């Protein structure tokens, strides 16, 4: 699993884009690694995807970055820090 964090340099990610393949962790279909100069690097499904779920549950780039930074901070103080998993078919009771 690849998590795009702030410590990854855009040049390194551009190299990955040319030499690696990436897949959605939910539907397993190929995704594009998008690395521009303005928007933060991210993965995107191809246009004709059948994946209806969103790995990030529709969270904004700022929210995702905050979660990743919090995970990095907590990981420096504990070996047990994990990113929250996506709960499929969860129903509140």
Biopython code that builds the backbone (N, CA, C, O; Angstrom):
import numpy as np
from Bio.PDB.StructureBuilder import StructureBuilder

atoms = [
    (1, "UNK", "N", (0.851, -1.173, 0.000)),
    (1, "UNK", "CA", (0.000, 0.000, 0.000)),
    (1, "UNK", "C", (0.894, 1.233, 0.000)),
    (1, "UNK", "O", (1.847, 1.315, 0.775)),
    (2, "UNK", "N", (0.594, 2.163, -0.845)),
    (2, "UNK", "CA", (1.349, 3.414, -0.931)),
    (2, "UNK", "C", (0.504, 4.521, -0.319)),
    (2, "UNK", "O", (-0.656, 4.709, -0.687)),
    (3, "UNK", "N", (1.094, 5.246, 0.613)),
    (3, "UNK", "CA", (0.451, 6.412, 1.202)),
    (3, "UNK", "C", (1.295, 7.617, 0.822)),
    (3, "UNK", "O", (2.484, 7.673, 1.133)),
    (4, "UNK", "N", (0.685, 8.567, 0.157)),
    (4, "UNK", "CA", (1.403, 9.772, -0.265)),
    (4, "UNK", "C", (1.516, 10.717, 0.918)),
    (4, "UNK", "O", (0.517, 11.256, 1.396)),
    (5, "UNK", "N", (2.734, 10.912, 1.382)),
    (5, "UNK", "CA", (2.979, 11.780, 2.533)),
    (5, "UNK", "C", (3.764, 13.012, 2.094)),
    (5, "UNK", "O", (4.333, 13.051, 1.003)),
    (6, "UNK", "N", (3.782, 14.002, 2.955)),
    (6, "UNK", "CA", (4.437, 15.269, 2.637)),
    (6, "UNK", "C", (5.953, 15.132, 2.455)),
    (6, "UNK", "O", (6.572, 15.984, 1.818)),
    (7, "UNK", "N", (6.554, 14.080, 3.001)),
    (7, "UNK", "CA", (8.002, 13.929, 2.877)),
    (7, "UNK", "C", (8.434, 13.359, 1.534)),
    (7, "UNK", "O", (9.630, 13.329, 1.244)),
    (8, "UNK", "N", (7.498, 12.907, 0.706)),
    (8, "UNK", "CA", (7.830, 12.415, -0.626)),
    (8, "UNK", "C", (7.975, 13.602, -1.578)),
    (8, "UNK", "O", (7.078, 14.438, -1.681)),
    (9, "UNK", "N", (9.084, 13.665, -2.254)),
    (9, "UNK", "CA", (9.350, 14.773, -3.179)),
    (9, "UNK", "C", (8.624, 14.548, -4.508)),
    (9, "UNK", "O", (8.491, 13.416, -4.974)),
    (10, "UNK", "N", (8.163, 15.637, -5.101)),
    (10, "UNK", "CA", (7.429, 15.547, -6.369)),
    (10, "UNK", "C", (8.270, 14.906, -7.467)),
    (10, "UNK", "O", (7.735, 14.159, -8.286)),
    (11, "UNK", "N", (9.574, 15.180, -7.505)),
    (11, "UNK", "CA", (10.430, 14.566, -8.520)),
    (11, "UNK", "C", (10.456, 13.048, -8.365)),
    (11, "UNK", "O", (10.431, 12.314, -9.352)),
    (12, "UNK", "N", (10.507, 12.583, -7.109)),
    (12, "UNK", "CA", (10.493, 11.145, -6.843)),
    (12, "UNK", "C", (9.157, 10.543, -7.286)),
    (12, "UNK", "O", (9.123, 9.473, -7.893)),
    (13, "UNK", "N", (8.063, 11.236, -6.980)),
    (13, "UNK", "CA", (6.745, 10.744, -7.378)),
    (13, "UNK", "C", (6.587, 10.730, -8.893)),
    (13, "UNK", "O", (5.955, 9.826, -9.439)),
    (14, "UNK", "N", (7.153, 11.718, -9.577)),
    (14, "UNK", "CA", (7.091, 11.739, -11.041)),
    (14, "UNK", "C", (7.845, 10.546, -11.629)),
    (14, "UNK", "O", (7.434, 9.982, -12.644)),
    (15, "UNK", "N", (8.941, 10.171, -10.990)),
    (15, "UNK", "CA", (9.686, 8.987, -11.412)),
    (15, "UNK", "C", (8.841, 7.726, -11.186)),
    (15, "UNK", "O", (8.789, 6.846, -12.046)),
    (16, "UNK", "N", (8.187, 7.646, -10.032)),
    (16, "UNK", "CA", (7.309, 6.505, -9.746)),
    (16, "UNK", "C", (6.216, 6.396, -10.803)),
    (16, "UNK", "O", (5.877, 5.302, -11.255)),
    (17, "UNK", "N", (5.672, 7.541, -11.186)),
    (17, "UNK", "CA", (4.576, 7.579, -12.150)),
    (17, "UNK", "C", (4.980, 6.912, -13.461)),
    (17, "UNK", "O", (4.158, 6.278, -14.122)),
    (18, "UNK", "N", (6.237, 7.057, -13.827)),
    (18, "UNK", "CA", (6.735, 6.497, -15.087)),
    (18, "UNK", "C", (7.164, 5.033, -14.960)),
    (18, "UNK", "O", (7.226, 4.329, -15.968)),
    (19, "UNK", "N", (7.459, 4.564, -13.756)),
    (19, "UNK", "CA", (8.061, 3.242, -13.609)),
    (19, "UNK", "C", (7.234, 2.244, -12.799)),
    (19, "UNK", "O", (7.592, 1.068, -12.741)),
    (20, "UNK", "N", (6.144, 2.675, -12.177)),
    (20, "UNK", "CA", (5.360, 1.791, -11.316)),
    (20, "UNK", "C", (3.893, 1.778, -11.713)),
    (20, "UNK", "O", (3.404, 2.684, -12.388)),
    (21, "UNK", "N", (3.208, 0.738, -11.283)),
    (21, "UNK", "CA", (1.763, 0.631, -11.485)),
    (21, "UNK", "C", (1.089, 0.702, -10.122)),
    (21, "UNK", "O", (1.618, 0.195, -9.132)),
    (22, "UNK", "N", (-0.081, 1.333, -10.076)),
    (22, "UNK", "CA", (-0.811, 1.499, -8.827)),
    (22, "UNK", "C", (-2.248, 1.020, -9.008)),
    (22, "UNK", "O", (-2.822, 1.124, -10.092)),
    (23, "UNK", "N", (-2.821, 0.488, -7.915)),
    (23, "UNK", "CA", (-4.163, -0.068, -7.964)),
    (23, "UNK", "C", (-4.972, 0.405, -6.768)),
    (23, "UNK", "O", (-4.427, 0.615, -5.684)),
    (24, "UNK", "N", (-6.269, 0.570, -6.966)),
    (24, "UNK", "CA", (-7.182, 0.982, -5.900)),
    (24, "UNK", "C", (-7.213, -0.101, -4.821)),
    (24, "UNK", "O", (-7.365, -1.279, -5.146)),
    (25, "UNK", "N", (-7.074, 0.269, -3.547)),
    (25, "UNK", "CA", (-7.117, -0.733, -2.482)),
    (25, "UNK", "C", (-8.494, -1.354, -2.277)),
    (25, "UNK", "O", (-8.614, -2.375, -1.600)),
    (26, "UNK", "N", (-9.531, -0.756, -2.850)),
    (26, "UNK", "CA", (-10.871, -1.318, -2.695)),
    (26, "UNK", "C", (-11.277, -2.184, -3.879)),
    (26, "UNK", "O", (-11.621, -3.353, -3.705)),
    (27, "UNK", "N", (-11.239, -1.615, -5.090)),
    (27, "UNK", "CA", (-11.730, -2.351, -6.255)),
    (27, "UNK", "C", (-10.611, -3.034, -7.032)),
    (27, "UNK", "O", (-10.878, -3.839, -7.924)),
    (28, "UNK", "N", (-9.363, -2.720, -6.702)),
    (28, "UNK", "CA", (-8.171, -3.316, -7.328)),
    (28, "UNK", "C", (-7.980, -2.911, -8.793)),
    (28, "UNK", "O", (-7.146, -3.499, -9.481)),
    (29, "UNK", "N", (-8.727, -1.929, -9.280)),
    (29, "UNK", "CA", (-8.534, -1.472, -10.654)),
    (29, "UNK", "C", (-7.362, -0.491, -10.707)),
    (29, "UNK", "O", (-7.022, 0.121, -9.694)),
    (30, "UNK", "N", (-6.746, -0.338, -11.877)),
    (30, "UNK", "CA", (-5.612, 0.589, -11.991)),
    (30, "UNK", "C", (-6.034, 2.030, -11.698)),
    (30, "UNK", "O", (-7.139, 2.450, -12.042)),
    (31, "UNK", "N", (-5.139, 2.773, -11.060)),
    (31, "UNK", "CA", (-5.345, 4.200, -10.809)),
    (31, "UNK", "C", (-4.144, 4.978, -11.331)),
    (31, "UNK", "O", (-3.047, 4.435, -11.464)),
    (32, "UNK", "N", (-4.363, 6.245, -11.620)),
    (32, "UNK", "CA", (-3.293, 7.148, -12.059)),
    (32, "UNK", "C", (-2.699, 7.847, -10.844)),
    (32, "UNK", "O", (-3.427, 8.238, -9.931)),
    (33, "UNK", "N", (-1.394, 8.003, -10.831)),
    (33, "UNK", "CA", (-0.733, 8.855, -9.848)),
    (33, "UNK", "C", (-0.644, 10.231, -10.483)),
    (33, "UNK", "O", (0.012, 10.401, -11.511)),
    (34, "UNK", "N", (-1.295, 11.207, -9.885)),
    (34, "UNK", "CA", (-1.291, 12.566, -10.427)),
    (34, "UNK", "C", (-0.343, 13.420, -9.599)),
    (34, "UNK", "O", (-0.498, 13.556, -8.385)),
    (35, "UNK", "N", (0.644, 13.995, -10.286)),
    (35, "UNK", "CA", (1.659, 14.813, -9.627)),
    (35, "UNK", "C", (1.808, 16.100, -10.422)),
    (35, "UNK", "O", (2.545, 16.150, -11.407)),
    (36, "UNK", "N", (1.104, 17.143, -9.990)),
    (36, "UNK", "CA", (1.191, 18.434, -10.652)),
    (36, "UNK", "C", (1.988, 19.408, -9.802)),
    (36, "UNK", "O", (2.653, 19.019, -8.841)),
    (37, "UNK", "N", (1.912, 20.672, -10.169)),
    (37, "UNK", "CA", (2.655, 21.696, -9.439)),
    (37, "UNK", "C", (1.794, 22.454, -8.427)),
    (37, "UNK", "O", (2.330, 23.145, -7.560)),
    (38, "UNK", "N", (0.480, 22.335, -8.526)),
    (38, "UNK", "CA", (-0.395, 23.116, -7.651)),
    (38, "UNK", "C", (-1.123, 22.226, -6.649)),
    (38, "UNK", "O", (-0.984, 22.418, -5.441)),
    (39, "UNK", "N", (-1.891, 21.261, -7.131)),
    (39, "UNK", "CA", (-2.670, 20.371, -6.267)),
    (39, "UNK", "C", (-1.732, 19.327, -5.660)),
    (39, "UNK", "O", (-0.770, 18.910, -6.304)),
    (40, "UNK", "N", (-2.010, 18.903, -4.422)),
    (40, "UNK", "CA", (-1.158, 17.905, -3.786)),
    (40, "UNK", "C", (-1.223, 16.601, -4.587)),
    (40, "UNK", "O", (-2.268, 16.282, -5.153)),
    (41, "UNK", "N", (-0.131, 15.851, -4.642)),
    (41, "UNK", "CA", (-0.143, 14.568, -5.358)),
    (41, "UNK", "C", (-1.236, 13.657, -4.807)),
    (41, "UNK", "O", (-1.481, 13.611, -3.602)),
    (42, "UNK", "N", (-1.892, 12.928, -5.726)),
    (42, "UNK", "CA", (-2.979, 12.045, -5.330)),
    (42, "UNK", "C", (-3.191, 10.975, -6.392)),
    (42, "UNK", "O", (-2.662, 11.061, -7.501)),
    (43, "UNK", "N", (-3.969, 9.972, -6.032)),
    (43, "UNK", "CA", (-4.347, 8.921, -6.966)),
    (43, "UNK", "C", (-5.751, 9.197, -7.465)),
    (43, "UNK", "O", (-6.574, 9.762, -6.744)),
    (44, "UNK", "N", (-6.027, 8.798, -8.700)),
    (44, "UNK", "CA", (-7.364, 8.965, -9.265)),
    (44, "UNK", "C", (-7.709, 7.745, -10.105)),
    (44, "UNK", "O", (-6.869, 7.207, -10.825)),
    (45, "UNK", "N", (-8.971, 7.319, -9.996)),
    (45, "UNK", "CA", (-9.442, 6.240, -10.855)),
    (45, "UNK", "C", (-9.448, 6.716, -12.297)),
    (45, "UNK", "O", (-9.526, 7.913, -12.572)),
    (46, "UNK", "N", (-9.365, 5.773, -13.197)),
    (46, "UNK", "CA", (-9.562, 6.102, -14.607)),
    (46, "UNK", "C", (-11.043, 6.404, -14.794)),
    (46, "UNK", "O", (-11.866, 6.019, -13.964)),
    (47, "UNK", "N", (-11.384, 7.087, -15.873)),
    (47, "UNK", "CA", (-12.759, 7.563, -16.056)),
    (47, "UNK", "C", (-13.797, 6.451, -16.068)),
    (47, "UNK", "O", (-14.883, 6.634, -15.519)),
    (48, "UNK", "N", (-13.508, 5.326, -16.663)),
    (48, "UNK", "CA", (-14.509, 4.266, -16.808)),
    (48, "UNK", "C", (-14.420, 3.230, -15.690)),
    (48, "UNK", "O", (-14.534, 2.032, -15.948)),
    (49, "UNK", "N", (-14.221, 3.669, -14.479)),
    (49, "UNK", "CA", (-14.092, 2.727, -13.364)),
    (49, "UNK", "C", (-15.456, 2.253, -12.877)),
    (49, "UNK", "O", (-16.453, 2.967, -12.976)),
    (50, "UNK", "N", (-15.476, 1.047, -12.355)),
    (50, "UNK", "CA", (-16.700, 0.508, -11.763)),
    (50, "UNK", "C", (-16.703, 0.708, -10.250)),
    (50, "UNK", "O", (-17.682, 0.364, -9.588)),
    (51, "UNK", "N", (-15.629, 1.255, -9.697)),
    (51, "UNK", "CA", (-15.516, 1.448, -8.252)),
    (51, "UNK", "C", (-16.458, 2.564, -7.825)),
    (51, "UNK", "O", (-16.339, 3.701, -8.282)),
    (52, "UNK", "N", (-17.388, 2.231, -6.952)),
    (52, "UNK", "CA", (-18.357, 3.213, -6.481)),
    (52, "UNK", "C", (-18.010, 3.719, -5.091)),
    (52, "UNK", "O", (-18.578, 4.709, -4.630)),
    (53, "UNK", "N", (-17.095, 3.055, -4.428)),
    (53, "UNK", "CA", (-16.698, 3.458, -3.077)),
    (53, "UNK", "C", (-15.514, 4.403, -3.174)),
    (53, "UNK", "O", (-14.775, 4.391, -4.159)),
    (54, "UNK", "N", (-15.343, 5.198, -2.177)),
    (54, "UNK", "CA", (-14.218, 6.125, -2.123)),
    (54, "UNK", "C", (-13.330, 5.721, -0.968)),
    (54, "UNK", "O", (-13.786, 5.654, 0.173)),
    (55, "UNK", "N", (-12.055, 5.450, -1.251)),
    (55, "UNK", "CA", (-11.139, 5.005, -0.204)),
    (55, "UNK", "C", (-11.039, 6.046, 0.903)),
    (55, "UNK", "O", (-10.892, 5.704, 2.077)),
    (56, "UNK", "N", (-11.119, 7.313, 0.524)),
    (56, "UNK", "CA", (-10.993, 8.359, 1.525)),
    (56, "UNK", "C", (-12.351, 8.878, 2.001)),
    (56, "UNK", "O", (-12.423, 9.878, 2.715)),
    (57, "UNK", "N", (-13.408, 8.204, 1.610)),
    (57, "UNK", "CA", (-14.757, 8.573, 2.036)),
    (57, "UNK", "C", (-15.110, 10.017, 1.676)),
    (57, "UNK", "O", (-15.866, 10.666, 2.399)),
    (58, "UNK", "N", (-14.573, 10.519, 0.576)),
    (58, "UNK", "CA", (-14.910, 11.853, 0.105)),
    (58, "UNK", "C", (-14.295, 12.990, 0.902)),
    (58, "UNK", "O", (-14.776, 14.120, 0.824)),
    (59, "UNK", "N", (-13.239, 12.718, 1.669)),
    (59, "UNK", "CA", (-12.612, 13.748, 2.488)),
    (59, "UNK", "C", (-11.779, 14.698, 1.623)),
    (59, "UNK", "O", (-11.238, 14.303, 0.590)),
    (60, "UNK", "N", (-11.686, 15.939, 2.057)),
    (60, "UNK", "CA", (-10.933, 16.948, 1.308)),
    (60, "UNK", "C", (-9.430, 16.645, 1.378)),
    (60, "UNK", "O", (-8.983, 15.937, 2.281)),
    (61, "UNK", "N", (-8.654, 17.177, 0.432)),
    (61, "UNK", "CA", (-7.200, 17.001, 0.492)),
    (61, "UNK", "C", (-6.600, 17.503, 1.807)),
    (61, "UNK", "O", (-5.661, 16.902, 2.329)),
    (62, "UNK", "N", (-7.137, 18.604, 2.345)),
    (62, "UNK", "CA", (-6.641, 19.141, 3.608)),
    (62, "UNK", "C", (-6.904, 18.162, 4.753)),
    (62, "UNK", "O", (-6.046, 17.965, 5.614)),
    (63, "UNK", "N", (-8.080, 17.555, 4.763)),
    (63, "UNK", "CA", (-8.432, 16.602, 5.810)),
    (63, "UNK", "C", (-7.533, 15.363, 5.729)),
    (63, "UNK", "O", (-7.044, 14.880, 6.750)),
    (64, "UNK", "N", (-7.318, 14.853, 4.511)),
    (64, "UNK", "CA", (-6.452, 13.689, 4.329)),
    (64, "UNK", "C", (-5.020, 13.998, 4.751)),
    (64, "UNK", "O", (-4.364, 13.174, 5.389)),
    (65, "UNK", "N", (-4.540, 15.182, 4.396)),
    (65, "UNK", "CA", (-3.188, 15.586, 4.798)),
    (65, "UNK", "C", (-3.093, 15.655, 6.313)),
    (65, "UNK", "O", (-2.104, 15.209, 6.896)),
    (66, "UNK", "N", (-4.115, 16.211, 6.956)),
    (66, "UNK", "CA", (-4.129, 16.274, 8.420)),
    (66, "UNK", "C", (-4.080, 14.894, 9.050)),
    (66, "UNK", "O", (-3.369, 14.687, 10.033)),
    (67, "UNK", "N", (-4.833, 13.942, 8.493)),
    (67, "UNK", "CA", (-4.812, 12.579, 9.012)),
    (67, "UNK", "C", (-3.422, 11.955, 8.857)),
    (67, "UNK", "O", (-2.932, 11.279, 9.761)),
    (68, "UNK", "N", (-2.795, 12.188, 7.703)),
    (68, "UNK", "CA", (-1.457, 11.625, 7.469)),
    (68, "UNK", "C", (-0.422, 12.253, 8.399)),
    (68, "UNK", "O", (0.437, 11.552, 8.933)),
    (69, "UNK", "N", (-0.499, 13.561, 8.593)),
    (69, "UNK", "CA", (0.448, 14.227, 9.494)),
    (69, "UNK", "C", (0.259, 13.754, 10.930)),
    (69, "UNK", "O", (1.235, 13.547, 11.650)),
    (70, "UNK", "N", (-0.991, 13.582, 11.347)),
    (70, "UNK", "CA", (-1.263, 13.069, 12.687)),
    (70, "UNK", "C", (-0.711, 11.644, 12.829)),
    (70, "UNK", "O", (-0.135, 11.302, 13.862)),
    (71, "UNK", "N", (-0.885, 10.827, 11.809)),
    (71, "UNK", "CA", (-0.349, 9.458, 11.841)),
    (71, "UNK", "C", (1.169, 9.481, 11.953)),
    (71, "UNK", "O", (1.741, 8.714, 12.727)),
    (72, "UNK", "N", (1.830, 10.352, 11.191)),
    (72, "UNK", "CA", (3.294, 10.455, 11.257)),
    (72, "UNK", "C", (3.742, 10.868, 12.656)),
    (72, "UNK", "O", (4.691, 10.302, 13.198)),
    (73, "UNK", "N", (3.065, 11.847, 13.238)),
    (73, "UNK", "CA", (3.412, 12.310, 14.579)),
    (73, "UNK", "C", (3.244, 11.187, 15.599)),
    (73, "UNK", "O", (4.142, 10.933, 16.401)),
    (74, "UNK", "N", (2.110, 10.527, 15.568)),
    (74, "UNK", "CA", (1.850, 9.459, 16.527)),
    (74, "UNK", "C", (2.792, 8.266, 16.313)),
    (74, "UNK", "O", (3.154, 7.585, 17.272)),
    (75, "UNK", "N", (3.184, 8.016, 15.073)),
    (75, "UNK", "CA", (4.097, 6.903, 14.782)),
    (75, "UNK", "C", (5.472, 7.118, 15.395)),
    (75, "UNK", "O", (6.180, 6.152, 15.679)),
    (76, "UNK", "N", (5.857, 8.373, 15.602)),
    (76, "UNK", "CA", (7.168, 8.645, 16.214)),
    (76, "UNK", "C", (7.151, 8.343, 17.711)),
    (76, "UNK", "O", (8.205, 8.191, 18.328)),
    (77, "UNK", "N", (5.966, 8.258, 18.288)),
    (77, "UNK", "CA", (5.835, 8.022, 19.726)),
    (77, "UNK", "C", (5.295, 6.630, 20.072)),
    (77, "UNK", "O", (5.305, 6.225, 21.234)),
    (78, "UNK", "N", (4.829, 5.911, 19.063)),
    (78, "UNK", "CA", (4.238, 4.602, 19.320)),
    (78, "UNK", "C", (4.371, 3.720, 18.086)),
    (78, "UNK", "O", (4.230, 4.195, 16.959)),
    (79, "UNK", "N", (4.638, 2.459, 18.296)),
    (79, "UNK", "CA", (4.701, 1.519, 17.180)),
    (79, "UNK", "C", (3.312, 1.049, 16.777)),
    (79, "UNK", "O", (3.166, 0.392, 15.746)),
    (80, "UNK", "N", (2.291, 1.368, 17.557)),
    (80, "UNK", "CA", (0.946, 0.861, 17.317)),
    (80, "UNK", "C", (0.043, 1.827, 16.560)),
    (80, "UNK", "O", (-1.143, 1.541, 16.398)),
    (81, "UNK", "N", (0.556, 2.954, 16.095)),
    (81, "UNK", "CA", (-0.286, 3.920, 15.394)),
    (81, "UNK", "C", (-0.628, 3.386, 14.007)),
    (81, "UNK", "O", (0.263, 3.015, 13.242)),
    (82, "UNK", "N", (-1.919, 3.347, 13.686)),
    (82, "UNK", "CA", (-2.364, 2.913, 12.371)),
    (82, "UNK", "C", (-3.368, 3.917, 11.828)),
    (82, "UNK", "O", (-4.064, 4.587, 12.591)),
    (83, "UNK", "N", (-3.437, 4.018, 10.498)),
    (83, "UNK", "CA", (-4.456, 4.852, 9.883)),
    (83, "UNK", "C", (-5.795, 4.153, 10.021)),
    (83, "UNK", "O", (-5.865, 2.924, 10.009)),
    (84, "UNK", "N", (-6.863, 4.939, 10.152)),
    (84, "UNK", "CA", (-8.176, 4.335, 10.314)),
    (84, "UNK", "C", (-8.548, 3.563, 9.054)),
    (84, "UNK", "O", (-8.313, 4.039, 7.943)),
    (85, "UNK", "N", (-9.126, 2.378, 9.216)),
    (85, "UNK", "CA", (-9.573, 1.619, 8.045)),
    (85, "UNK", "C", (-10.942, 2.109, 7.595)),
    (85, "UNK", "O", (-11.678, 2.719, 8.370)),
    (86, "UNK", "N", (-11.273, 1.840, 6.348)),
    (86, "UNK", "CA", (-12.602, 2.140, 5.836)),
    (86, "UNK", "C", (-13.510, 0.978, 6.227)),
    (86, "UNK", "O", (-13.202, -0.176, 5.930)),
    (87, "UNK", "N", (-14.612, 1.269, 6.883)),
    (87, "UNK", "CA", (-15.535, 0.227, 7.299)),
    (87, "UNK", "C", (-16.637, 0.100, 6.239)),
    (87, "UNK", "O", (-17.500, 0.970, 6.117)),
    (88, "UNK", "N", (-16.591, -0.990, 5.481)),
    (88, "UNK", "CA", (-17.614, -1.222, 4.473)),
    (88, "UNK", "C", (-18.867, -1.779, 5.128)),
    (88, "UNK", "O", (-18.795, -2.536, 6.096)),
    (89, "UNK", "N", (-20.002, -1.397, 4.593)),
    (89, "UNK", "CA", (-21.289, -1.922, 5.044)),
    (89, "UNK", "C", (-21.502, -1.752, 6.533)),
    (89, "UNK", "O", (-22.114, -2.608, 7.172)),
    (90, "UNK", "N", (-21.007, -0.659, 7.098)),
    (90, "UNK", "CA", (-21.180, -0.405, 8.527)),
    (90, "UNK", "C", (-22.520, 0.269, 8.753)),
    (90, "UNK", "O", (-22.865, 1.227, 8.062)),
    (91, "UNK", "N", (-23.267, -0.226, 9.711)),
    (91, "UNK", "CA", (-24.541, 0.374, 10.061)),
    (91, "UNK", "C", (-24.528, 0.730, 11.526)),
    (91, "UNK", "O", (-24.281, -0.126, 12.375)),
    (92, "UNK", "N", (-24.792, 1.988, 11.833)),
    (92, "UNK", "CA", (-24.830, 2.423, 13.231)),
    (92, "UNK", "C", (-26.062, 1.838, 13.916)),
    (92, "UNK", "O", (-27.137, 1.741, 13.324)),
    (93, "UNK", "N", (-25.879, 1.451, 15.178)),
    (93, "UNK", "CA", (-27.020, 0.895, 15.917)),
    (93, "UNK", "C", (-27.393, 1.801, 17.060)),
    (93, "UNK", "O", (-28.330, 1.506, 17.801)),
]
sb = StructureBuilder()
sb.init_structure("model")
sb.init_model(0)
sb.init_chain("A")
sb.init_seg("    ")
for serial, (resi, resn, name, xyz) in enumerate(atoms, 1):
    if name == "N":
        sb.init_residue(resn, " ", resi, " ")
    sb.init_atom(name, np.array(xyz, "f"), 0.0, 1.0, " ", f" {name:<3s}", serial, name[0])
structure = sb.get_structure()
